[in-house]
Amino acid sequence: MLAVYVENADRMMTYVMADHEGIRLTFADGRNGIVPFADIPGVKELDNIASLSLPNPYEIIIRTRSGEGVEIPWDFARHYCDATYRSKVEAIGALGRKALGQRTRRAREKVGMTQDALATAAGIGRVTLVRIENGEQSPRYDTLSAIANGLGCPIQELLIDSEP
């Protein structure tokens, strides 16, 4: 048997319903699951829901009885429908951290700075810089900006790989 799904069906929610267990949902690729109320801030139980909608395939909107709007994006919901999703996302994140670390190290070496010198120029700890360069830690935007400033390069040079 040959099956074909809509491209990016893993991102598209097609059905949503609230019951006593939580928010039941189905994706276009057939994956389904339940997001427990305990994991949805501001909702906590079925009686707190005034309305539930799926205005587009990528987000669920919950209106609480108190009038608060709670958005559940597709990627948050996907974790409850696909046991392999979290590991895939973590693997992609690890690759991104490693690539950012390599570009940072390359830029530092290109200007002839030591890790100590760059850490001092950026106002961060040397251990933090080592972890970033090794792909063990994702820097916050402010930290990444400080590293770029310390290197005297635009932040894009650290974010975008210009070498093949």
N, C-alpha and C positions, 0 to 999 in steps of 0.2 A: 504494500500500500504506500502511496506517495501522498504526503500532506504538504500543503503550502500555506503559510500564514502571512498576514499583512506585514510588511517590513516594519520593524520596531514594535511589533505586537506586544513585546514584553514591557513596553512603556504605556500601553493603552488599556485603560480600565473600561470595561463594557457594562458592568452590572455592580450595583451597590445596594445594600439593604442593612438596616439596623435591627438587631434582635437582642434578646437578653444576654447573649455572649459577647457581643461587640458589633463591629462593622464587617459584614460579609461582603466580599468582593470577588470579581472575576476579571481576568485580563483577557485580551483578544487571542492570546495563544493558548487559552484554556486553563492556565494556572489560576487557582483560587485559594482563598484562605480567610482568616478572621483576624482583624485588628482588635485586640481586647480594649475595652473602655479604659482600663487601668493605664494603658499606654498612650491615651489621648488626653493631653492637658485640657482642663476645663470641662471635660465631659463626665468621665468616671462611671456613668450608668445610663441606661436607656431612658429613664424618666427625665433626664436633663436635656434631651434632644427635642427641639421644637420642629426642625426640618432637616432634611438630608438631600443633597443634590449632587449630581455629576454633570456640571456645566460644560465640561470638555473631557476628553479621554485621559487627561493628565492630572486631575485634582478632584478631590471630594471636598465639598463644602458642608459643614455642619453648623447649624444655627442652634444655639442653646436657648433654653427658656429664659435666661437672663439677657438674651439679645446678643451675646458674644458670637463672633464668627470664628470657626476653627477650620483651617485648611489642612488637608492631608494630601501631600504630593505623591505622585505615582511611585517615586523611588523609596519613600518611607513605607508605603503600603506593600511594595514588592517583597520586602524582607519577610513578610508574613505569608507570602504565597509561594515562595521559591527558596527552598533550603540552601541552594547553591549560590544565590544572589550575593549574600554578604561576602563570601569568600572571593567571588569574582571582583566585587568592588574593592575589596582590600588588596587584591593582587594588582589591580590597575593603579590604586593609590601608591603602592610600593614602587611600581615602575616609575610613576611620576616623581616621587621623592628622590629616587636614584638618579633620574635624568637631571633634575634641578640641582642636585648635589654635584654631579659631574660638571655641569655648566658653571657652577659657582667656583669649583676648584680650578677649572680651566681658565676662567676669567682672572682669578687670583694669581695663578702662575704666570699668565700672560703679562701682568703688570709687575711681576717680580716681588709680590708681597708674601710674607710668611703668614701662617694662621694667626699668630700672636698679633702681628701688625694690623691685619684686617679686623680681627676681633676688637682691638682697641679703637681703630678708626670708626667702626660701626657701633661701638658702645655696647657690645655684647660679650658674653664669656667665650673664651676659646673652646671650651667643651661644647657649648651650643653650636659654634661654627663647625667643629669636627663632626658632630651628629648630623648637621645639615649636609655637609659635604659627603658623608657616608650614606646618606639617604635614610637615616634612622629617625629623622625628625622633620616635620613640615614647619617652616617658619611662618609666623604671622606676617601680614602684609607690611606692618611697620618695621619688622626685623629685616624682611627682604629688601625693603626700601633703604634701610640703613646700610645694609651690605652693599647694595648697588652704589650708594653715595660714597661709601668707604673705598670702593673700587674705582670711583670716578666714571662709571658707565651707566647708561640708561637701564632701568629695571627690565625692559624688554629683552636685553641681552641675556639676562638670567632666566627669563620665562620662555623664550623661543629659541629653539636650536637652529643656529645658522650654519652649523657644520654638518656634512653628510654623515 
